[in-house]
Amino acid sequence: MQTQIYKTRAEMGAAAAERVSSRIGQLLKEQATVNMIFAAAPSQNEFLAALLQAPVEWSRIRGFHMDEYIGLRPDAEQGFGNFLRQRLFGKAPFLSVEYIDGNAADPGGECVRYSRLLQRYPVDIVCMGIGENGHIAFNDPPVADFTDPFLVKVVELDGPCRRQQVNDGCFPSLHEVPTHAITLTVPALMAGRYVYCMVPGKLKAEAVYNTVRQEIAEAYPSTILRQHAEAELFLDADSAIKLKG
């Protein structure tokens, strides 16, 4: 896995956006549209802002997101669809945007619906992060399955994962963080032809170290990135601190 380290979050975000926009341009020379999955987290803010300034032909891009809480108010700012609508999906003229409905009456049925969309529109590019516990999307260590038979599933959120939402300032207290979510699975994410992973901040240093140095195992979900032929990791000085030496 290619790993690039930058001094600041802003430099990291700009570099990742340049790389992703270049890949989009290359793909659009070869095909009519590009299908992309985006992560919703504060760690992605600099990247998303920079990508909006890049020369991207948004009208030929289908947008997806990779997870959603179950049971939040439809207008809750913590909702991942709302997060991306405010920072990306609502600011660029996408060909289409497919949202996961965390308030669907039948969450299992919603997983099936979204799985069919992913099958209909195979993913070209995944833009993602890594959680403090090493999760990718909401594939926390207790539920991560590298050979998952599903593309989308309902999961119970791990304690450290829920705590991260408080650490990130998304929720004021732990009891307000939902306990369940709908997530794309590890195989769904790894099916993307190109994967770009942006991971800034000192709270991610341990997860970054584990991603790069630990054995490839579901106890460290993000280690699966090392088996992807076209995965790139973008770090800042804080998140890369434990890789030195």
BELQUI-V361158 format. One record per pair of residues at least 4 apart in sequence whose C-alpha atoms are under 8 Angstrom apart, sorted by the first residue. I is the first residue (numbers start at 1). J is the second residue. If there is no record, write none. Layout:
BEGIN
i=(I/I)
j=(J/J)
END
This chain:
BEGIN
i=(1/1/1/1/1/1/1/1/1/2/2/2/3/3/3/3/4/4/4/4/5/5/5/5/5/5/6/6/6/6/6/6/7/7/7/7/8/8/8/9/9/9/9/9/9/10/10/10/11/11/12/12/12/12/12/12/12/12/13/13/13/13/13/13/13/13/14/14/14/14/14/15/16/16/16/16/16/17/17/17/17/17/17/18/18/18/19/20/20/20/21/21/21/21/21/22/23/24/24/24/25/25/25/26/27/27/28/28/28/32/33/33/33/34/34/34/34/34/34/35/35/35/35/35/35/35/35/35/36/36/36/36/36/36/36/36/36/37/37/37/37/37/37/37/37/37/38/38/38/38/38/38/38/39/39/39/39/39/39/39/39/40/40/40/40/40/40/40/41/41/41/41/42/43/43/43/43/43/44/44/44/44/44/45/45/46/47/47/48/48/48/49/49/49/50/51/52/52/52/52/57/58/58/58/58/59/59/59/60/60/61/61/61/62/62/62/62/62/63/63/63/63/63/63/64/64/64/65/65/65/65/65/66/66/66/67/67/67/67/67/67/67/67/68/68/68/68/68/68/68/68/68/69/69/69/69/69/69/69/70/70/70/70/70/70/70/71/71/71/72/72/72/72/72/73/74/74/75/75/76/77/77/78/78/78/78/79/80/81/81/81/82/83/84/84/84/85/85/85/86/86/87/88/89/89/89/100/100/100/101/102/102/102/103/104/106/107/107/107/108/108/108/109/110/111/111/111/111/111/112/112/113/114/114/115/115/115/116/117/118/118/122/122/123/123/123/124/124/124/125/125/125/125/125/126/126/126/126/126/126/127/127/127/127/128/128/128/128/128/128/129/129/129/129/129/130/130/130/130/130/130/130/130/130/130/130/131/131/131/131/131/131/132/132/132/132/132/132/132/133/133/133/133/133/133/134/134/134/134/134/134/134/134/134/135/135/135/135/135/135/135/135/136/136/136/136/137/137/137/138/138/138/138/138/138/138/139/139/139/139/139/139/139/139/140/140/140/140/140/141/141/141/141/141/142/142/143/143/144/144/144/144/144/145/145/145/146/146/146/146/147/147/148/148/148/150/150/151/151/151/151/151/152/152/152/152/152/153/153/153/153/154/154/154/154/155/155/155/155/156/156/156/157/157/157/157/157/157/158/159/160/161/162/162/162/162/162/163/163/164/165/165/165/165/166/166/166/166/166/166/171/171/172/173/184/184/185/186/187/188/190/190/190/193/194/194/195/195/195/195/196/196/196/196/197/197/197/197/198/198/198/199/199/199/199/199/199/199/200/200/200/200/200/200/200/201/201/201/201/201/202/202/202/203/204/204/205/205/205/205/205/205/206/206/206/207/208/208/208/208/209/209/209/209/209/210/210/210/211/211/211/211/211/212/212/214/214/215/215/216/216/216/216/216/217/217/217/218/223/224/225/226/235/235/236/237/240)
j=(225/226/227/228/229/230/231/232/233/231/232/233/232/233/234/235/232/233/234/235/12/234/235/236/237/240/11/12/234/235/236/237/11/12/236/237/12/236/237/13/46/200/201/235/236/14/46/47/15/236/16/46/47/198/200/234/235/236/17/44/45/46/47/48/50/198/18/46/47/50/51/19/20/47/196/198/234/21/47/48/50/51/54/22/51/54/23/24/51/196/25/51/54/55/56/26/27/28/34/56/29/56/57/30/31/34/32/33/34/60/60/61/62/60/61/62/123/124/125/61/62/63/64/121/122/123/124/125/61/62/63/64/123/124/125/126/127/63/64/65/66/123/125/126/127/128/63/64/65/66/126/127/128/44/65/66/67/127/128/129/137/44/65/66/80/81/83/84/45/80/83/129/168/129/198/199/200/201/48/128/129/198/199/49/87/50/51/198/52/87/88/53/87/88/54/56/56/88/91/92/61/92/93/94/95/93/94/95/94/95/94/95/96/94/95/96/97/98/89/94/95/96/97/98/97/98/99/80/81/98/99/100/137/183/184/80/100/137/138/181/182/183/184/79/80/81/100/101/102/181/182/183/79/80/102/178/180/181/182/102/103/178/179/180/181/182/102/103/178/76/79/102/103/178/103/79/103/79/82/82/82/83/82/83/170/171/83/84/85/99/100/86/87/88/89/90/89/90/91/90/91/91/92/93/94/97/110/114/182/110/107/181/182/107/110/110/111/154/182/112/153/154/113/114/115/152/153/154/182/116/152/117/118/152/119/151/152/120/121/122/123/191/192/191/192/193/192/193/194/192/193/194/195/196/189/192/193/194/195/196/195/196/197/198/136/137/195/196/197/198/136/137/197/198/199/134/135/136/137/197/198/199/204/207/208/222/135/136/161/164/204/207/160/161/164/203/204/206/207/140/141/160/161/207/220/140/141/207/208/210/211/220/221/222/139/140/141/144/161/220/221/222/140/186/221/222/183/184/185/155/157/181/182/183/184/185/143/144/145/155/183/185/186/221/144/157/158/161/221/158/218/219/220/221/158/219/155/156/185/186/218/219/221/185/186/218/186/187/218/224/186/187/185/186/187/185/187/184/185/186/187/188/182/183/184/185/188/182/183/184/185/180/181/182/183/180/181/182/183/179/180/181/161/162/178/179/180/181/162/163/164/165/166/174/177/178/179/167/174/168/169/170/171/177/170/171/172/173/174/177/176/177/176/177/188/189/189/190/191/192/195/225/228/230/230/231/228/230/231/232/231/232/233/234/231/232/233/234/233/234/235/204/208/233/234/235/236/239/204/234/235/236/237/238/239/205/236/237/238/239/238/239/241/239/208/239/209/238/239/240/241/242/210/239/242/211/212/239/240/242/213/214/240/242/243/214/220/223/220/221/222/223/225/223/226/220/223/220/223/220/221/223/224/226/221/223/224/223/227/228/231/231/239/240/240/241/244)
END
